[in-house]
Amino acid sequence: MTKIGLVGLGKMGISHFSIANADPRAEIIICDASGYMLDTIKKYTGCTAYKSFDTMLEKEDLAAVIIATPSRLHAPMVRAALEKGLHVFCEKPFCLDPAESAALAKLAADKGLITQVGYHYRYVGAFQEMKRIIDSGAIGTVTHILAEAYGPVILKPKGKTWRTDRAEGGGCLYDYAAHPINLLNWYFGEPDRADGTILAPIFSADTDDEVYSTLTWNDGTSAHVSVNWSDESYRKMSTKISITGTKGRINADRQECQTYLRETNDTLPEYEQGWNVRYTTDLTQEVAFYLRGEEYSAQMYDFISAVVGDGGNPVNDFASATQTDRTMAMMITDHQSAPTTKRAAPLVAKKKRSWLGR
């Protein structure tokens, strides 16, 4: 079996561990600062455990690492792993500084290493189908996109966690808006400009809870980003992309891909004129281990397959994740350059920092 280290046993780390540990090709070595988490998982799985990431890298003959720590720690941990010649899966966002993202992407490319960032929506069947339709040209020239994400993450004033600390996690922009922005990068590449960006608090003291911006490309395509993680009208995170073209439109979310064609197209012979609906259940390949959604297992299986030389083609490497980091940095710059406006005071006073795993 191939040894793969996993650092960070918060929500996403435990999810990744469960999926990766179910793969018979991999032996997972765990690492976390919490002795309780290490002891519990080690007791029931028998996995080798470390409290120090550097010690794990030094003592274990690893082929790859999975990094699921708070966002601020991604860059130094990724660099340490790459310098050891290890393949790397890193949770999103890649880095909070796009200069670091670009440098690490170059380092990985120079060493010929396999990389993946956890933008799992690229493995959702409906969003994959949306890309296939765009690339076919069936909806003509794309003129505008609406990229949305809403969910019930921060619903009341509360103390600071690493997710709601801009310096640690990046807030709603990096934790929520990153997903639809990454899909826009996948479909259309990196935008050339951001305008009218709003990064506003609702309940958080130090970061944004809602994100709105208009992105434009030099070819005339525009996209409106609308994201709010303080929306209790949604039971869980809901992401949707709506695309308007000169010959039709596409709407896609986690459940389905709806396509309207003004005329039939030879590149999509299975699609008729008018509305066509394809469901994620029909578009998604079965996975060996199901947890939370096929997309989470599919992205990890793809990474491990590439590492062990058993096929695998990770669709979101460091270079493409760097596009998303640069796009978000562009939005921050636009927001900061806007004329100062009077804002309501944050709804929660600053409190002593508490730490939660990813």
N, C-alpha and C positions, 0 to 999 in steps of 0.2 A: 504493500500500500504506500501511497504518497503522503508524506507528512505535510500538513498545512496548519499554520498557527492562526489562532483567532484571538484578537485582543478587543476587550470591551464587552461586558456581559449585561448590558442594559436591554431594553425591549428589542431593538434591532439585532443586537449581538446574540441574544438567546434564540431569536428567530433564525438567523443565519447558521448558528451552531446546530440547531435541530435539523435543518435541511442538509447541511454539509456532512454532519455526523451520520446521517442515514445513507450516504453514498458509500458503497463498499470499496470504492477505489481510494478513499481518503482516510487517513488517521488524523484526527483533529487534536491539536495541542492548545489548551486554553490559557488565557492570561487576563487578569483583572486585578484592580487594586483592592477589591472587596474579598477578604478572606472567607466571609460567609458564603458568597456566591461560588467561589472556587471549591470550598469544602462540600457544598451541597451537590454541585454537578459532578465533582470527582467521585463522591460517594455512590451515586446512582449510575454513572457511566464508566468509571474507571479511567477517565482521561487524565493524562499528565497535565499538571497545572503549575503556573508561575504567577507571581505577583509583579514581577519586573519584565517589561517588554524587552529591554536590552539583554537581560539574562536569558530569556527564551531564545532570542536570536543567536546568542553566543553558544548555548549548550545544545540546541536541537538542530538536526540536519534537515532543515525545512526546504521545501520546494516553493512554497508560496505562503502569503499571509492574507488574512481577512481583517480589515481594520474597521471597527464599529464603535469608535470612541467619540466624545464630543468633538465638534467640527474644528475647534482651535488646535486640536492635537493631530489632525490628519497630516499636515505638511511635514512635521519632523519625523513622524512615524513612517510615513511613506518613503521619505528620503533614506532613513536608516535601512529599510527593507530593500529598496532598490540598490543601495550601495553594497548590500550583501548578495546581490544577484538574484533576488527573489521576485517572483511574479506577485502582483498585488491586486486584490479586490478591496476597494475603499467605499465606505458608505458615502452617500451624497449629503451635503455638497462636497465637492472635491476639496477645494481650499477656499478660505475666506479672502485671500489675496491672489488675484489672477496672475500676478508676476510669479508667485510660487507655483501656481498651477502649470504655467507654461514651462518653467524650468524643470519641473518634475516630469512633465510629458516628454520633454526632450531627452532627459536622462534615461527614461524607460525605453524610448525609441532607440537611442544610441546603444543601449545594452541588449536590444532585441527581446525585451521582456513583455509578457502578456499582462494587460491591465484591464480593469473593469471598474466602473463606478455605478453605485446602486440605484440607477434611474430605472426602476422596474416597469414603468409604463411602456417602455420600448418593447416589453415582452407581452403586453396585452394584445390579444388577437385583433380587437377592433381598431386599435391605434396602428398596428402593423398593416392592416387592410387599408387604412386611410393613406398611409405612405405609398402603398402599391398603386392606389388609384391616382394619387397626385403625380407619381412618377410616370404613369401611363399617358398623361396628358388628356384624359377623358373629360375633365371639367374645364379644359382650356387654360387661359392665363389666370392665375390666382390674383385677385385684387385686394381682398381683405380677409383677416382671420380674427376670430374672437377666442381667446384662450382663458379659461376660467378654472378656478379651484376654490371650493368652500368647505368648511368643516368646523366642528365644535371642539377646538383645542383650548383656547383661552376664553372662558365665559364669565369670569368675575375677577375683580382685583385680587391678586395673590402675590406671594413672595416670589423672589427671583429664582429661576432655575437656569441651567446652562442653555436651554432652548430659547429662553426669553431674554438672555443677555447677549446683546449684539456682538460683543467681543468674543463670546464663547460659541454661540450657535448661529448667530446671524438673524434671528427673528423670523417673522413670517416670510420675508423675501427669500431667505436661503433655505428654510425648512419646508415651505409650502409652494410658493410661487416658482421655485426652482424646477418643479415637475412640469408644468405646462410650458415654461420657457425652454426646457430641454427638448420637449417635443417640437417646438417651433424651430430650434436649431437643427434637429434631425430632419425635419421636412424642408426647411428653406435656408439653412446655413445661418451665419451670424448676421444680425441686423446692423445697419450702418448708423442708426441714430435712435435715441430715446427722447421723448418729449412728454411734458406734462406729468412727470412721475410724482405720485403721491405715496409716501411711506408714512402711514399715520398710526399712532397708538389708539387703542380703544380702552383696554384694561391694563395693558402692560406699562411698566414705569420707564423702561429703558430701550424699548425697541418697537418695531411696527407690528400691528395686528392686521392691517389691511394694506394692499398693494395695488396701485392702478398706474398704468403707463401705456403710451402709444409707441410702438416700435415700427421703424420703417426701413426698407431696403432700397438701395439706389435704383432698382428696376421698377419702383413704384408700388410694390407690395407693402401693405401696412397690417399691423396686428394690434389689437387692444388686449392688454392683460388686465384681468379683473380677479383678484384673489382676496379672500377674507377667512382667517382661521378663528374668528370669533362669532361665527354664524350658527346658532343652535337650531336653526330650521333644517339642518342636515344632520343625520344620525352619525355619519362618518365622512371621511374625506371624499369629495366628489369632484372629479376633474373632467372637463369637457372641452373639446376643440370644435369650432364651427368654421368652415372654410367656404368662401364665396369665389366662384370662378366665372369666366365669361361663357362657359358652356354647362354650368351646373353648380352644385354645392354638395358639401359633405358635412355631416354632424357625427361625431364619435365620442363615446364615453366608455366606461368600464364594461357596459353591458352590450352595446351594439354599435354598428356603423351604418348610418343612413346616408344613401347617396341619391341625389336627383340629377339625372342626365337630360339635357335638352334634346339630345339625339344619341343614337347608338354609336358605339366606337369599336373598331376592329380589335383594339388592344384589350378590350374587356368584353369578349363575346358572351359571357354569362350574364352581363348586365343589360337590362332593357331600358328603353326610353321611359322617363318618369322616375318614380321613387323605387329604390331597391333597398332592402334591409338584410344585413348579415349580422348574425348574433355571435357574440364572443364564444359561446359554447360550441358553435360550429367551426369557428376559426382557430381555436386553440388546440394545440397538440397535447395529448395526455402526458402527464409527468409521473415519474416513479414514486415521488413522495409529495403529498399535498399538505401545505400549511399556509393558511391565510389567503392563498390564491395561487393559481398555477404559475403566474408571472414571477413570484419570488423564488420558487423552485427552479424555474426555467433559467433565470439569470445565473443562479449559483451552479446549476448543472453545466451550463455553457462554459463558465469560467473553469470549473474543475476539468471538464473534458479537454479544454485547450491546454491546461497545465500538464495533464497526463499524456497528451498526444493522442487523444481519442476523438478527433474532430473538434468541435466547439469553435464558435466564432463570436466572441463577445461583441455586442453591437454598440457599446458605449465605453470606449477606451478613454485614457487620460486626455488625449488630444481633443476629442469631441466634448468631454466634460469641461475642458478649459474654455471652449466657446461659451458654455453656459455661465461659467464664472465671470468671463469678460462681459457678457451681456448684463448680468446683475450689477457689476461694477459700473457699467455705463448708466444704468438706471439710478444708482446711488449718486453718481456725479451730477446727473440731470436734476435730481431732487435737491441736492445741495446748492445748485446754482440758481434755483428759482428765487424770486423776491421773497423776503421774509414775511410771513403772515402770522397773525396772532392765532395761537392754538390754545385749546383748553388745557388746563393742567392735567397731568396724568391722574388717573383715578385711583392709584395706589401709591403710597409712600414707599420709598426705598427701604428694604429690609435686609437683614443679614443674609448673605448668599447661602443657598443650599445647593447640594450637588446631586444630580440624578444621572444615571447612565443613559446612553442612547437607547 
